[in-house]
Amino acid sequence: MAASPFDTHDVDNQPPEFAARDLWADDAALREGVEREGAAVFADRLRAYGQLAGGELLRLSFDAHRDRPRLRTHDRFGHRLDLVEFHPNYHAVMAAAIEHGVAGLSWQGVQSGSHVARAVLSYLHGQVEPGSSCPLTMTHAAVPVLRREAALKEWADKACAPHYDPRDVPIASKHGVTLGMGMTEKQGGSDVRANTTRAVPLPGTDEYTLVGHKWFFSAPMSDGFLVLAQAPGGLTCFLMPRWRPDGARNAFRLMRLKDKLGDWSNASSEIEFDGAWAHRLGDEGRGIATIIEMVMLTRLDCMLGSSALMRMALAQALHHARHRRAFGKRLDEHALMQNVLADLAIEAEAALALSLRVARAVDRAPTDTGEAAFARIATAIGKFWICKRTPAFVNEAQECLGGAGYVEESLLPRLYRQAPLNSIWEGSGNIQCLDVLRACSREPETRTALMDELEAASGMHAALDAQIASLRHALSDLGDAEAGARFLVERVALALQASVLLRAGSPVADAFCRSRLAGNHGLVFGTLPGDAGFSALMARALPD
Ligand SMILES: Cc1cc2nc3c(=O)[nH]c(=O)nc-3n(C[C@H](O)[C@H](O)[C@H](O)COP(=O)(O)OP(=O)(O)OC[C@H]3O[C@@H](n4cnc5c(N)ncnc54)[C@H](O)[C@@H]3O)c2cc1C
């Protein structure tokens, strides 16, 4: 019993601080996934980042989040600045992430498994400072689009370089740059064809001037942005830098920062373009086709980011339940609490397993058409399902801490505020489901890749076999499927997660199939069958 400096009471029955955890060593499912999905060669780098993230970066993250970014439109003399000021911890976190490859590892040389390894870095980072994951993922995802333009090689090279430089100076003076993305306008975000921002060509060049706005524009202090605007030939993608090539400030203005539910360490702005200089990327009229390569990667990071929030929330819940007593025993010794914790552990592992499987498909896509097709469809499926599960998951983990989980110091409120975001941006839930239908109808190779992936686990669990048979039928005729798309994609997602877990030989696979596929589960977490093996599931999720 700890002695208290006050004489009114003893402070008792409180858990020890959750601090300086090794996020790599703690996470058996992660280490197995890295091995399984072909990134074992990166294990030392990943271990190092897991230790750093769970220790120093977690410590830095509190002020980076609490002291929210501030917009500075002008200096004191009235000159426009259009800058965002951050707490120094934000920059420290960004520097560590970029130096360790969270934004660039996939593109630093050609090495099998590098996408999986970068995905793991993103997952580790997202557990401790998810706000900064936004500029990191956009920087990472912009690289393949920039690489398509020989004239923009310097941008591509500096976006994947392990150097963070937050100075507001032209990129010629920098060794590393960050990128943002501007698609959403006031009159429409999901339907980007409704964009009204105009792009006027400068004769005889690939250069344009932009006039218009963006309604959501995150990380506006980035060095450059991939934006969509209407050129004479239709919706087109552009690189719009902060500084023009002639050394002048580019003609855009930050109007205000969004006052957001969560994601506080990340700045999200409204912006206006007043003749802003931009370089065309891809052909006029091919804007969506050009930027989709970036969006596919940011959607994968939504899956990873939500898996990360689940993981950190689960770790907090387990830690608390192991050290808090109620009604004569530890919380994690009560059967009903065990059911909740074990159920959360299954969900978190399934989310991570599917995310890493998709990362491997991205890795192999350049040389394997089946994997490319699988990545195409599984990204939409996973983005919908994993991100949709996260708010309820984090709330359940929060409840495991009782009242403490509603108090800011516990970390859970921060995770809870962050939890809905991944399902909203980068294409909301309905948009993902419609995308799955579109892929199945217009790109039949994606449906083939999906069924191949499911059938790779045929015969391993009766519940999955039954689901595969049902889905084969459902996916063969999608003529009238729109209204039922959510239910269909949910079932596909569960079957996919089951297929990955079963082939991985995961100890959670049987309980996952019995609860999520065979119907032995309610609508809330904590409704596993009583013989699911709670203790083993909890022990696997976090070492005691
Ligand atoms: C914090 C934050 C940061 C952001 N940062 C950026 C950024 O940096 N760059 C950027 O470009 N955007 C950014 N966004 C915008 C985000 O991507 C959009 O908000 C999102 O894509 C949805 O677009 P919308 O807000 O226009 O909603 P709408 O398109 O109006 O959609 C509203 C709802 O209708 C649903 N819906 C739309 N069409 C259909 C349909 N055909 N059938 C059924 N349902 C449909 C959607 O799923 C959604 O649930 C950010 C958003 C947030 C919250």
The ligand as an SDF file (V2000), in Angstrom:
LIG
                    3D

 53 58  0  0  0  0  0  0  0  0999 V2000
  -10.1120   16.1520  -39.9590 C   0  0  0  0  0  0  0  0  0  0  0  0
  -10.2930   16.0520  -41.4200 C   0  0  0  0  0  0  0  0  0  0  0  0
   -9.2250   16.3160  -42.2540 C   0  0  0  0  0  0  0  0  0  0  0  0
   -9.3800   16.2440  -43.6230 C   0  0  0  0  0  0  0  0  0  0  0  0
   -8.3040   16.4990  -44.4270 N   0  0  0  0  0  0  0  0  0  0  0  0
   -8.4690   16.4950  -45.7760 C   0  0  0  0  0  0  0  0  0  0  0  0
   -7.3840   16.8040  -46.6440 C   0  0  0  0  0  0  0  0  0  0  0  0
   -6.2600   17.0500  -46.2090 O   0  0  0  0  0  0  0  0  0  0  0  0
   -7.5890   16.8200  -47.9700 N   0  0  0  0  0  0  0  0  0  0  0  0
   -8.8240   16.5490  -48.5080 C   0  0  0  0  0  0  0  0  0  0  0  0
   -8.9560   16.5770  -49.7140 O   0  0  0  0  0  0  0  0  0  0  0  0
   -9.8690   16.2340  -47.7040 N   0  0  0  0  0  0  0  0  0  0  0  0
   -9.7200   16.1990  -46.3730 C   0  0  0  0  0  0  0  0  0  0  0  0
  -10.7710   15.8840  -45.5570 N   0  0  0  0  0  0  0  0  0  0  0  0
  -12.0800   15.7210  -46.1500 C   0  0  0  0  0  0  0  0  0  0  0  0
  -12.6160   14.3080  -46.1930 C   0  0  0  0  0  0  0  0  0  0  0  0
  -11.8630   13.5170  -47.0450 O   0  0  0  0  0  0  0  0  0  0  0  0
  -14.0870   14.4270  -46.5980 C   0  0  0  0  0  0  0  0  0  0  0  0
  -14.7630   15.0640  -45.5390 O   0  0  0  0  0  0  0  0  0  0  0  0
  -14.7170   13.0920  -46.8910 C   0  0  0  0  0  0  0  0  0  0  0  0
  -14.1520   12.5260  -48.0500 O   0  0  0  0  0  0  0  0  0  0  0  0
  -16.2340   13.2060  -47.0910 C   0  0  0  0  0  0  0  0  0  0  0  0
  -16.5640   14.2260  -47.9740 O   0  0  0  0  0  0  0  0  0  0  0  0
  -17.6210   15.3440  -47.5600 P   0  0  0  0  0  0  0  0  0  0  0  0
  -17.2260   15.9020  -46.2510 O   0  0  0  0  0  0  0  0  0  0  0  0
  -17.7820   16.2950  -48.6910 O   0  0  0  0  0  0  0  0  0  0  0  0
  -18.9620   14.5670  -47.3350 O   0  0  0  0  0  0  0  0  0  0  0  0
  -20.0250   14.1360  -48.4550 P   0  0  0  0  0  0  0  0  0  0  0  0
  -19.3390   13.7710  -49.7040 O   0  0  0  0  0  0  0  0  0  0  0  0
  -21.0950   15.1380  -48.5100 O   0  0  0  0  0  0  0  0  0  0  0  0
  -20.5930   12.8070  -47.7800 O   0  0  0  0  0  0  0  0  0  0  0  0
  -21.4690   12.8300  -46.6350 C   0  0  0  0  0  0  0  0  0  0  0  0
  -21.9340   11.4130  -46.3730 C   0  0  0  0  0  0  0  0  0  0  0  0
  -22.6500   10.9330  -47.5020 O   0  0  0  0  0  0  0  0  0  0  0  0
  -22.1410    9.6810  -47.8940 C   0  0  0  0  0  0  0  0  0  0  0  0
  -22.2720    9.5620  -49.3410 N   0  0  0  0  0  0  0  0  0  0  0  0
  -21.7340   10.3480  -50.2890 C   0  0  0  0  0  0  0  0  0  0  0  0
  -22.0780    9.8790  -51.5140 N   0  0  0  0  0  0  0  0  0  0  0  0
  -22.8390    8.7940  -51.3260 C   0  0  0  0  0  0  0  0  0  0  0  0
  -23.4960    7.8630  -52.2030 C   0  0  0  0  0  0  0  0  0  0  0  0
  -23.3640    7.9480  -53.5350 N   0  0  0  0  0  0  0  0  0  0  0  0
  -24.2000    6.8640  -51.6590 N   0  0  0  0  0  0  0  0  0  0  0  0
  -24.3040    6.7380  -50.3290 C   0  0  0  0  0  0  0  0  0  0  0  0
  -23.7110    7.5700  -49.4530 N   0  0  0  0  0  0  0  0  0  0  0  0
  -22.9740    8.5790  -49.9480 C   0  0  0  0  0  0  0  0  0  0  0  0
  -20.6890    9.6570  -47.4400 C   0  0  0  0  0  0  0  0  0  0  0  0
  -20.2290    8.3220  -47.2380 O   0  0  0  0  0  0  0  0  0  0  0  0
  -20.8020   10.4260  -46.1420 C   0  0  0  0  0  0  0  0  0  0  0  0
  -21.1660    9.5220  -45.1150 O   0  0  0  0  0  0  0  0  0  0  0  0
  -10.6400   15.9170  -44.1790 C   0  0  0  0  0  0  0  0  0  0  0  0
  -11.7060   15.6380  -43.3330 C   0  0  0  0  0  0  0  0  0  0  0  0
  -11.5440   15.7010  -41.9760 C   0  0  0  0  0  0  0  0  0  0  0  0
  -12.7040   15.4030  -41.0960 C   0  0  0  0  0  0  0  0  0  0  0  0
  1  2  1  0
  2  3  1  0
  2 52  2  0
  3  4  2  0
  4  5  1  0
  4 50  1  0
  5  6  2  0
  6  7  1  0
  6 13  1  0
  7  8  2  0
  7  9  1  0
  9 10  1  0
 10 11  2  0
 10 12  1  0
 12 13  2  0
 13 14  1  0
 14 15  1  0
 14 50  1  0
 15 16  1  0
 16 17  1  0
 16 18  1  0
 18 19  1  0
 18 20  1  0
 20 21  1  0
 20 22  1  0
 22 23  1  0
 23 24  1  0
 24 25  2  0
 24 26  1  0
 24 27  1  0
 27 28  1  0
 28 29  2  0
 28 30  1  0
 28 31  1  0
 31 32  1  0
 32 33  1  0
 33 34  1  0
 33 48  1  0
 34 35  1  0
 35 36  1  0
 35 46  1  0
 36 37  1  0
 36 45  1  0
 37 38  2  0
 38 39  1  0
 39 40  1  0
 39 45  2  0
 40 41  1  0
 40 42  2  0
 42 43  1  0
 43 44  2  0
 44 45  1  0
 46 47  1  0
 46 48  1  0
 48 49  1  0
 50 51  2  0
 51 52  1  0
 52 53  1  0
M  END
$$$$
